[in-house]
Amino acid sequence: MNTCFSIDALSPSGAKAWRLLENNSWRECTYAEPLQPGDARITDKAKAEYWLNRRLKKDKENVLVPQKKAGKFDFLMRGIFSHAVLHRSSAVPIPDKEQMLDTLTQLQPGAPWLLYLDVAGHFRALNTDNTSIMANLDIAVRGEIASSEDYIGPKAAADTTMMDNLYRQFLAGWLEHLQSSNMNVFVPDIEKLKTETEYIEAIRNWRHE
């Protein structure tokens, strides 16, 4: 799997976007557009996370200058923020339902677990007591945080209807992640879902850069 991040900045309205270049300047772009020559291509996750949700300010020469990271309520304010956009140059898998069930079965109720898909399309689980979610570029698609045995562990994994719906939610989220190049995509509500077959076909038809 060949991936890298670009750093794209968005205006408060989302009407304008800029992309970080290799020489640390910026060019105007369409948010999440395919990579162009001269664009910064970041493969180091820590370097990409440096830019994640960072406020940017224009100086007198109209150059975007990095400021502090966004605070808890910064997205209620006007400003330019940078985002890590994932780019792929190889095919992606269909997330494996059995892997989802195995991962969920092994979780011990009582802790706040997050079930998620990583950038390789593998199901993982994260104890959110100890790890940040929003600033985590391992997370491509995320579900709800749960600690009850009704939603994690062997009892939950044995609920066929719930697991079928959960799998469809993750397929829908995976497709949105592929189409948008955004990270930390939240799975959609069950009421908004299409069929499993439709999502699998759409994922197979998706083409990388």
C-alpha positions as CSV (number, residue, x, y, z in Angstrom):
1,M,0.0,0.0,0.0
2,N,1.5,3.3,-1.1
3,T,0.3,6.4,0.7
4,C,1.3,9.8,1.7
5,F,-0.2,13.0,3.1
6,S,-0.6,16.4,1.7
7,I,-1.3,19.4,3.9
8,D,-4.3,21.3,2.7
9,A,-5.6,24.5,4.3
10,L,-9.2,25.7,4.2
11,S,-10.6,29.2,4.5
12,P,-13.4,29.6,7.1
13,S,-16.1,29.2,4.5
14,G,-14.3,26.3,2.7
15,A,-14.5,28.3,-0.6
16,K,-10.7,28.6,-0.8
17,A,-8.0,26.1,-0.2
18,W,-4.2,26.0,-0.3
19,R,-1.6,23.2,-0.4
20,L,1.8,23.1,1.2
21,L,4.7,22.8,-1.2
22,E,8.1,21.1,-0.8
23,N,9.7,24.5,-0.4
24,N,7.3,25.4,2.5
25,S,5.3,27.9,0.4
26,W,1.7,27.4,-0.5
27,R,-0.3,27.2,-3.7
28,E,-4.0,27.6,-4.2
29,C,-5.8,24.3,-4.9
30,T,-9.0,22.5,-4.7
31,Y,-9.2,20.7,-1.4
32,A,-8.0,17.1,-1.6
33,E,-7.2,17.3,-5.3
34,P,-4.7,14.8,-6.7
35,L,-1.0,15.5,-6.0
36,Q,0.9,17.8,-8.4
37,P,4.6,18.3,-8.9
38,G,6.1,20.3,-6.1
39,D,3.5,19.4,-3.5
40,A,4.9,18.4,-0.2
41,R,4.4,14.6,0.2
42,I,4.6,13.6,3.8
43,T,5.1,9.9,4.7
44,D,6.2,10.5,8.3
45,K,3.0,10.4,10.4
46,A,4.4,12.6,13.2
47,K,5.3,15.3,10.6
48,A,1.8,15.1,9.2
49,E,0.3,15.3,12.7
50,Y,2.3,18.5,13.4
51,W,0.0,20.2,10.8
52,L,-3.2,18.5,11.8
53,N,-5.8,21.1,12.9
54,R,-3.2,23.9,13.1
55,R,-4.3,27.5,12.7
56,L,-2.7,29.5,9.9
57,K,-2.4,33.2,9.6
58,K,-1.6,35.3,6.5
59,D,1.4,37.6,6.9
60,K,1.9,41.0,5.1
61,E,3.1,39.1,1.9
62,N,-0.1,37.0,2.0
63,V,1.9,33.9,3.0
64,L,0.3,31.3,5.3
65,V,2.3,31.1,8.6
66,P,1.6,28.3,11.1
67,Q,0.3,29.3,14.5
68,K,-0.8,27.2,17.5
69,K,-2.9,24.0,17.2
70,A,-6.6,24.4,17.2
71,G,-8.1,24.4,20.7
72,K,-11.2,22.5,21.8
73,F,-13.6,25.2,20.6
74,D,-11.6,26.7,17.7
75,F,-13.8,25.3,15.0
76,L,-16.6,27.6,16.3
77,M,-14.4,30.5,15.3
78,R,-13.4,32.0,12.0
79,G,-9.9,31.2,10.8
80,I,-7.8,29.1,8.4
81,F,-6.9,25.6,9.5
82,S,-4.6,23.0,8.0
83,H,-5.7,19.4,7.4
84,A,-3.8,16.2,6.6
85,V,-5.2,14.7,3.4
86,L,-4.3,11.1,2.5
87,H,-3.3,10.2,-1.0
88,R,-3.1,6.6,-2.3
89,S,-1.3,5.2,-5.3
90,S,-2.3,1.6,-5.0
91,A,-5.5,-0.4,-4.7
92,V,-7.4,-0.8,-1.4
93,P,-9.0,-3.9,0.2
94,I,-12.6,-4.5,1.1
95,P,-12.7,-4.4,4.9
96,D,-13.0,-8.0,6.3
97,K,-16.2,-8.7,8.3
98,E,-14.7,-11.6,10.1
99,Q,-11.8,-9.5,11.2
100,M,-14.3,-7.0,12.6
101,L,-16.1,-9.7,14.5
102,D,-12.8,-11.1,15.9
103,T,-11.6,-7.7,17.0
104,L,-14.9,-6.9,18.7
105,T,-15.1,-10.3,20.4
106,Q,-11.7,-9.8,22.1
107,L,-12.6,-6.5,23.7
108,Q,-13.3,-6.5,27.4
109,P,-16.4,-4.5,28.5
110,G,-15.8,-1.8,31.1
111,A,-13.3,0.3,29.2
112,P,-14.1,2.9,26.5
113,W,-13.2,1.1,23.3
114,L,-13.2,2.6,19.8
115,L,-13.5,0.2,16.9
116,Y,-12.0,1.7,13.8
117,L,-10.5,1.1,10.4
118,D,-6.8,2.0,9.8
119,V,-5.5,3.4,6.5
120,A,-4.8,-0.2,5.3
121,G,-8.5,-1.1,5.8
122,H,-7.9,-3.3,8.8
123,F,-10.1,-3.3,11.9
124,R,-8.4,-2.1,15.1
125,A,-9.5,-1.2,18.6
126,L,-8.3,1.6,20.8
127,N,-8.8,2.2,24.5
128,T,-9.7,5.9,24.5
129,D,-8.8,6.3,28.2
130,N,-5.1,6.6,27.1
131,T,-5.0,7.8,23.5
132,S,-6.3,10.8,21.6
133,I,-8.8,10.2,18.8
134,M,-9.1,13.4,16.9
135,A,-5.3,14.0,16.4
136,N,-4.7,10.4,15.4
137,L,-3.8,9.8,11.8
138,D,-4.0,6.0,12.3
139,I,-7.8,6.3,12.2
140,A,-9.3,6.3,8.7
141,V,-12.9,5.5,9.8
142,R,-14.3,5.4,13.4
143,G,-17.4,4.1,15.1
144,E,-18.9,5.0,18.4
145,I,-17.0,4.7,21.7
146,A,-18.6,1.9,23.7
147,S,-17.9,0.1,27.0
148,S,-21.1,-1.9,27.5
149,E,-21.2,-5.7,26.7
150,D,-24.2,-4.9,24.6
151,Y,-21.9,-3.2,22.1
152,I,-18.4,-4.8,22.6
153,G,-17.2,-8.2,23.5
154,P,-18.6,-11.7,22.8
155,K,-22.3,-10.9,23.5
156,A,-22.3,-8.0,21.1
157,A,-20.4,-10.0,18.4
158,A,-23.1,-12.7,18.6
159,D,-25.9,-10.2,17.7
160,T,-26.1,-10.9,14.0
161,T,-28.4,-8.1,13.1
162,M,-26.4,-5.5,14.9
163,M,-23.1,-6.8,13.4
164,D,-24.5,-6.8,9.9
165,N,-25.5,-3.1,10.4
166,L,-22.2,-2.2,11.9
167,Y,-20.3,-3.8,9.0
168,R,-22.4,-1.8,6.5
169,Q,-21.7,1.3,8.5
170,F,-18.0,0.7,8.2
171,L,-18.2,-0.1,4.5
172,A,-20.0,3.3,4.0
173,G,-17.4,5.1,6.1
174,W,-14.6,3.4,4.2
175,L,-16.1,4.5,0.9
176,E,-16.5,8.1,2.2
177,H,-12.9,8.1,3.3
178,L,-11.7,6.9,-0.1
179,Q,-13.7,9.5,-2.0
180,S,-12.9,12.4,0.3
181,S,-9.4,11.6,1.4
182,N,-10.3,12.7,4.9
183,M,-9.2,11.0,8.0
184,N,-11.2,10.1,11.1
185,V,-14.4,9.7,9.1
186,F,-17.4,8.9,11.3
187,V,-19.6,6.0,10.2
188,P,-23.1,7.2,9.0
189,D,-26.4,6.5,10.8
190,I,-28.0,3.1,10.0
191,E,-31.1,4.8,8.5
192,K,-28.9,6.3,5.8
193,L,-27.2,3.1,4.7
194,K,-27.4,1.4,1.3
195,T,-27.0,-2.4,0.9
196,E,-23.7,-4.2,1.6
197,T,-23.5,-5.2,-2.1
198,E,-23.7,-1.6,-3.3
199,Y,-20.9,-0.5,-1.0
200,I,-18.7,-3.4,-1.9
201,E,-19.2,-2.7,-5.6
202,A,-18.5,1.0,-5.2
203,I,-15.3,0.3,-3.2
204,R,-14.1,-2.1,-6.0
205,N,-14.8,0.5,-8.6
206,W,-12.9,3.3,-6.7
207,R,-9.6,4.2,-8.4
208,H,-6.5,5.6,-6.7
209,E,-4.5,8.5,-8.0
